[in-house]
Amino acid sequence: MSVGEWLGRWGLPYVVTTPGGPAAGRALPGIRPVPAPDLACALALAEAEATMGAGLAALWDGEVLTLLSRRVDAGEPVTARSADELADVARSARESGAGAVAVRLGFDPASAGPGSGPGAGLASPGRAGHEDPSLAPRLTGRPWLPGDGGITEADLVLAGRGVVRADATAALQRFAATTGLGVLNTFAAKGVFHWASPYHLGTGCLQERDLALAGAHPDALVVTVGLDADECAPALFSAAGLDPARTLTVEVTDLPAAAESLRARVPVVEGGERPALYRELFAVVQPLYARTGAPLNPACAAADLAAVLGEAGDVWTEPGPAAHWIARTFSTVRLGSVRVPAAGRAGTAIAGALSAGLRGAGAAVAVVDRPPTSGVAADCLAWAEKLGVSLVVEVWGERGAPLSSAEHRERLAGALVTLGVSVLELPVDYAALGSLTAAAGPVIAWKSGRSPEGTGHGSE
């Protein structure tokens, strides 16, 4: 197994090669190279794939391999003189939540890849082994350990992106059914439950009172699983009067064992009452879906996207008002239909849609707040055109002709069957934000202070 094959077994669909490309004889056999036109586009593509894809991305310049889960400075490269040393470096970066690590390969990357024995770090395939390969920092409380003994009563589960990266959604669903615990997923983990499942408490970590409205309180025991620090602002716990250190952290690999010792204090019942978060937001959002006239409100625009895409494609976003509304109002019926990152720069959504095209993953729609006329967003769009990748960009702003829901769907459907790149400007009326804020508090996503400098955009 070469280094390239090792990366592929961790879910990486390709390695981004930096401008100029690796020197002759320094390719990474076993994984597809994607040459980037410049470093900014290379970083954007890697960031999108890492934050909204498998949880890990790779840049390769022929000498230095950079692994990243977040857009942060990887620092000076460390040298690995063997494949197993590379795996050890990656393991240490994962354990520390470094976000990114740069490794100078002091060996032939075409030679045997990392082994799978003790101390081999990331050598075992993560998706097959249900182990999260991400380098992102985790928000942890008191760890649940196999063999704790007895039955512990808990109130709800807060599930993050790590569940998706570890391919453990089915394990989480079985855990909920066994324990009777409802699950609040973060906005970066939309789709771990069908929106109509009785165990689905809603999408959280977007607004200040989400956790409290989902059922957390000072005496509650919240179970967390796969939760990254970037996904969950401290204000969520403060609003619920909950000490995050008192949460019970279950590793995704331990979900089956934990299901035997954890039980819901008040079990979820089919047809039972939904939590306040679900009820309060339903009262605000449901009437918006029915307001189909021009100009569109963001909830109706999100419903249009869901209806037109169906089972055929995905929506990619980046931090901002449009992403907030899509995360809040796009009804998920399948995992992966909505991609909302825990952090990101302008251009991440378009880079994500480009990544979907490179992987042959079906129709891709990038929803952004500003026209992609400059910077890395424009450069990634030009890159997509050069590669012949088809994608659609919707700009939810103030420009363009106001459309009704029917007109929006017709235009979007036409763009999706058109080869090449389409940029559609859609005027969107965000006036309903006041009602959402009254229901669940101010928007806190991407404002946690944990994201790297420059990665967050204010949502309002």
URKA-V55052 format. One line per field, one symbol per residue. phi: phi as a letter, one per 40 degrees, with the letter a starting at -180 (. if undefined). burial: + if it has 9 or more other ideal C-beta (glycine too) atoms within 8 Angstrom, else -. A space follows every 10 residues. Layout:
phi=???
burial=???
This chain:
phi=.cdccccccc gccabcccdg gccdgbcbdg accbcccacc cdcccccccc cbbchabbbb bgbbbbbaba cbccgcccbb cacccdcccc ccccccgcga abbcccaccc cdcdcbcdgc gccccccccf bcccbccbcb bcccbdgdgg bbcbbabbbb cdccccfbcc ccccdccccg ccbcccccbc hcbcdccccc chbbgcbdcd cccchcadcc bbcbagcccc cbcddccccc gbcdcccbcb cdccdccccc bbaccbccbd gccccddccc cdcccdcccc cccccccccc ccccdccccf cbabbbbadi dccdccccbc ccbacgcbbb ccaibdhccc cccccccccg cgcbbcbbcb dcbagccccc cccccccgcc abbbbcabcg cdbccccccc ccccccbccg bbbbcbcbcc ccddcccccb gccbdgbcgc cddgccbccb
burial=-+++++++++ +++++++++- ++----++++ +-++-++--- ++++++++++ ++++++++++ +--+++++++ ++-+--++-+ --++++++++ ++++--++++ +++++-+-+- --+++----+ ++++-++--+ +++++++++- +--+------ -+++++++++ +++++++++- ++++++--++ ++++++++++ +++----+++ ++++++++++ +++++++--+ ++++++++++ +++-+++-++ -+-+--++++ ++-+++-++- ++++---+-- ----+-++++ ++-++--++- -----+++++ ++++++-++- --++++++++ ++++++++++ -+----++++ ++++++++++ ++++++++-- --+++++++- -+---+++++ +++++-+-++ +++++++--+ --+++-+++- +++-++---- ++++++++++ -++--++-++ +-++++++-- ++--+++-+-
